[in-house]
Amino acid sequence: MSRPTVLITGPMNEVVQTGLAEHFEVIRLWEAGDPDAVLAERAKEITAVATGGAEIDGPFLDRLPALRLVASFGVGYDKIDATVAAERGVIVTNTPGVLDDEVADTAMGLLLMTARELSRAERHLRAGAWTERSYPLTKATLSGRTMGILGLGRIGEAIARRAQAFGISIAYHNRHRKDVAYSYYSTLLELAAAVDILMIVIPGGDETRHLVDAQVLKALGTDGILINVARGTVVDEEALVEALRTNTILSAGLDVFEHEPEVHPGLLDLGNAVLLPHVGSASVPTRDAMGQLVVDNLVSWYETGKPLTPVQESTRLLRTP
């Protein structure tokens, strides 16, 4: 009996490639001399796609009429049009849960680096400046602060638990109130005005594009710290650069950017911005766990008809009539 055919759109974690090869006939699109020709030739046999960030939209789906599942490596899936996929009967999965702690740790690391200027202090030492003068006292501390979490999902809750251990109070804004003890604000603007740390943990996409704009940053205030471990598109980077330059807010710690891997040059010039190259989940154990979940989603779907972690847009396709 022939094995199902899975298309891998580009180089992925070795766990993904090895795991899929054990169960499926695998097409590695990036190794094809003519990817368009390969897709045209084998379109009718490709029933699933594994992707680490390729654009999966209507035109792409048009080319694969037999496609029934897209397994995405990562929690965010803003490059996949999951709504259009669902309309065509294509399930989309992602990899939540296995990276929550890693991203939450990164978020708290960014907060510490930003508030206490730890990366700037290290550069001061490495430059030999410590022998001439002590590093200046930092303006900020974490003590007594309130963190507003924009997006209190799995990762947001993991960040909240860590922040509470630092003595930080928690507030949040979601589309809907949750059954938690944290203070809830029905609008982002109200949340920003009530806190002095704004932690961004919401998905990207058109609905959240530039949700954090000049007005929100002004509400956060001159003692405010912005941390983004979600998607760069959530923040209006032009407005952020201006807010940092004019001290409208105190500082920002960013792991994601609007046009990554390109970084706004204004951010690179600012000492009150801590910048990381999207490393929130970038450890070998966590990436391997994400890769295994990609494999497990595909295996589960082929064996039982139900993947383990479908995205919200796909759940209606799995409901039993």
Buried (B, 14 or more C-beta within 10 A) or exposed (E): EEEBBBBBBEEBBEBBBEBBBEBBBBBBBEEBEEEEEBBEEBBEBBBBBBBBBBEBEEEBBEEBEEBBBBBBBBBBBBBBBBEBBBEBEBBBBBBBBBBBBBBBBBBBBBBBBBBBBBBBBEEBEEEEEEEEEEBEEBEBEBEEBBBBBBBBBBBBBBBBEBBEEEEBBBBBBBEEEEEEEBBBBEEBBBBBBBBBBBBBBBBBBEEBBBBBBBEBBBBBBEEBBBBBBBBBBBBBBBBBBBBBBEEBBBBBBBBBBBEBEEBBEBBEEBEBBBBBEBEBBBBEEBBBBBBBBBBBBBBBBBEEEEBBBBBEBBEEBEEEE
